[in-house]
Amino acid sequence: MSVSGWQEFIIGDLFEKLQLDVKKEDFNKTFDVSEERTKEFNLPLVNAKHGNNGIMYYGREADFETAEMTIDIVQNGAIATGDVYAQPQRTGALWDAYLVKPKAKIDSAFTLMFLATVLEKAIKDKFSYDDKCVWDKAKLLTVTLPCTSDNEPDWAYMDEYMRTVMECTKSDLLAIQSIN
């Protein structure tokens, strides 16, 4: 992939941090979240989780402010600090991660996946357990993205690229399964 036409953008110019709170006044983590998704606890909650798309718990939708078509940035954790995950589904946040939303209208999960990948590449190695990946620091960093002829992020290219990657991955998995 040639990145010669890509340009740098300040992360904070492209994304806004969402202020999502727990709505339940007497919230108690012991009783109000579950590590397993159930009918009652059906809302994905991001926290300081490495893997599982950053989802550490599940909560009741009525107990949390939520958003969709967002990106999860883990701000804390010995291993997870700086992990970035696309969250196209309705999601809430606990304490050690936050959700950002592109300022541009993005309605494609594929574009979110592309953005999550380049964001993680831009920030992961700059933070640690001792130097948390808080938004006030992360938003000042730059990310390199494909651009249109108007020097704006090329959202259509990002979408198409990830669709192609996912289709290739799907084809590869089917080919491997047919061999076994």
C-alpha positions as CSV (number, residue, x, y, z in Angstrom):
1,M,0.0,0.0,0.0
2,S,1.4,3.4,-1.0
3,V,1.0,6.0,1.6
4,S,2.7,8.8,-0.4
5,G,-0.6,10.7,-0.7
6,W,-1.4,10.5,2.9
7,Q,-1.3,13.4,5.2
8,E,-0.9,14.0,9.0
9,F,-3.9,15.3,11.0
10,I,-4.1,16.2,14.7
11,I,-6.2,13.6,16.4
12,G,-8.2,16.2,18.4
13,D,-9.1,17.9,15.1
14,L,-10.8,14.7,13.8
15,F,-12.3,13.3,17.0
16,E,-14.2,14.4,20.0
17,K,-14.2,12.7,23.4
18,L,-17.6,11.7,24.6
19,Q,-18.6,12.3,28.2
20,L,-20.6,9.2,28.9
21,D,-21.6,8.6,32.5
22,V,-23.2,6.0,34.7
23,K,-26.8,7.0,35.1
24,K,-27.6,4.8,38.1
25,E,-27.0,6.9,41.3
26,D,-26.2,4.0,43.5
27,F,-24.1,2.1,41.0
28,N,-22.1,-0.7,42.5
29,K,-19.8,-2.6,40.1
30,T,-20.3,-5.8,42.1
31,F,-24.0,-5.9,41.4
32,D,-24.5,-3.7,38.3
33,V,-22.1,-5.3,35.7
34,S,-21.4,-8.8,34.5
35,E,-18.4,-10.4,32.9
36,E,-20.8,-12.4,30.7
37,R,-23.4,-11.0,28.3
38,T,-26.9,-11.9,29.4
39,K,-30.4,-10.8,28.6
40,E,-30.2,-8.4,31.6
41,F,-26.6,-7.3,31.1
42,N,-26.6,-6.7,27.4
43,L,-24.7,-3.5,27.0
44,P,-21.0,-3.8,26.1
45,L,-18.8,-1.7,28.5
46,V,-15.3,-0.8,27.7
47,N,-12.6,-0.5,30.4
48,A,-8.9,-1.3,30.7
49,K,-9.2,-4.5,28.6
50,H,-6.5,-5.9,26.3
51,G,-8.4,-8.0,23.7
52,N,-12.1,-8.9,23.4
53,N,-12.4,-5.6,21.5
54,G,-11.8,-3.7,24.7
55,I,-15.1,-5.0,26.2
56,M,-14.5,-6.0,29.8
57,Y,-18.0,-6.0,31.2
58,Y,-21.7,-5.8,30.3
59,G,-24.2,-3.6,31.9
60,R,-27.9,-2.8,31.8
61,E,-28.7,-0.3,29.1
62,A,-30.8,1.8,31.5
63,D,-27.8,2.3,33.8
64,F,-25.4,3.9,31.3
65,E,-25.2,6.7,28.8
66,T,-24.3,5.1,25.5
67,A,-23.1,5.9,22.0
68,E,-22.6,4.1,18.8
69,M,-20.2,4.4,15.9
70,T,-17.4,5.3,18.3
71,I,-13.8,4.3,18.9
72,D,-12.6,3.0,22.3
73,I,-9.2,4.2,23.6
74,V,-7.9,2.4,26.7
75,Q,-6.2,5.0,29.0
76,N,-5.0,2.6,31.7
77,G,-3.7,-0.9,32.3
78,A,-0.3,-2.6,32.4
79,I,-0.7,-4.1,28.9
80,A,-3.9,-2.4,27.5
81,T,-2.8,1.3,27.8
82,G,-3.1,2.8,24.3
83,D,-5.2,-0.1,22.8
84,V,-7.8,1.2,20.4
85,Y,-10.9,-0.6,19.2
86,A,-13.8,0.2,16.9
87,Q,-17.2,0.2,18.6
88,P,-19.9,0.4,16.0
89,Q,-22.6,-1.0,18.3
90,R,-24.2,0.9,21.2
91,T,-21.5,0.9,24.0
92,G,-20.9,2.4,27.4
93,A,-17.7,3.2,29.3
94,L,-16.5,2.5,32.8
95,W,-13.4,4.2,34.2
96,D,-10.2,3.2,32.5
97,A,-11.2,3.8,28.8
98,Y,-13.1,6.4,26.9
99,L,-15.0,6.7,23.7
100,V,-14.2,9.1,20.9
101,K,-16.4,9.9,17.9
102,P,-15.3,11.2,14.6
103,K,-16.3,14.8,14.0
104,A,-17.2,13.8,10.5
105,K,-20.3,11.7,10.0
106,I,-19.1,8.2,9.7
107,D,-21.7,5.5,9.2
108,S,-19.4,2.6,8.3
109,A,-18.0,0.1,10.7
110,F,-15.3,-0.6,8.2
111,T,-14.2,3.1,8.3
112,L,-14.2,2.9,12.1
113,M,-11.9,-0.2,11.9
114,F,-9.5,1.6,9.7
115,L,-9.4,4.6,12.0
116,A,-9.0,2.4,15.1
117,T,-6.0,0.7,13.5
118,V,-4.2,3.9,12.5
119,L,-5.0,5.6,15.8
120,E,-3.5,2.7,17.7
121,K,-0.4,2.8,15.5
122,A,-0.1,6.5,16.3
123,I,-0.5,6.3,20.1
124,K,0.1,2.8,21.4
125,D,3.9,3.1,21.8
126,K,3.7,6.6,23.3
127,F,1.9,5.6,26.5
128,S,2.4,3.2,29.4
129,Y,1.0,2.2,32.7
130,D,3.1,5.0,34.3
131,D,2.1,7.5,31.5
132,K,-1.7,7.1,31.0
133,C,-3.2,7.6,27.6
134,V,-5.6,10.3,28.7
135,W,-7.4,12.3,26.0
136,D,-5.7,15.6,26.9
137,K,-2.4,14.0,25.7
138,A,-3.7,11.7,22.9
139,K,-5.6,14.5,21.1
140,L,-2.4,16.4,20.5
141,L,-0.7,13.6,18.6
142,T,-1.0,13.2,14.9
143,V,-2.4,10.4,12.7
144,T,-1.6,9.8,9.0
145,L,-4.6,9.2,6.8
146,P,-5.3,8.9,3.1
147,C,-6.6,12.1,1.6
148,T,-8.9,13.3,-1.2
149,S,-7.7,15.9,-3.7
150,D,-9.0,18.6,-1.4
151,N,-6.6,17.4,1.4
152,E,-9.5,16.0,3.5
153,P,-9.5,12.5,5.0
154,D,-10.7,10.1,2.3
155,W,-13.5,8.2,4.2
156,A,-14.6,6.3,1.1
157,Y,-11.0,4.9,0.6
158,M,-10.8,3.8,4.2
159,D,-14.2,2.1,3.9
160,E,-13.3,0.3,0.7
161,Y,-9.9,-0.7,1.9
162,M,-11.2,-2.4,5.0
163,R,-14.0,-4.1,3.1
164,T,-11.4,-5.6,0.8
165,V,-9.2,-6.7,3.8
166,M,-12.2,-8.3,5.5
167,E,-13.3,-10.0,2.3
168,C,-9.7,-11.4,1.8
169,T,-9.6,-12.5,5.4
170,K,-12.9,-14.2,5.0
171,S,-11.8,-16.0,1.8
172,D,-8.6,-17.1,3.4
173,L,-10.4,-18.6,6.4
174,L,-12.8,-20.5,4.1
175,A,-9.9,-21.8,2.1
176,I,-8.1,-22.9,5.2
177,Q,-11.2,-24.6,6.5
178,S,-11.7,-26.5,3.2
179,I,-8.1,-27.9,3.5
180,N,-8.8,-29.2,7.0
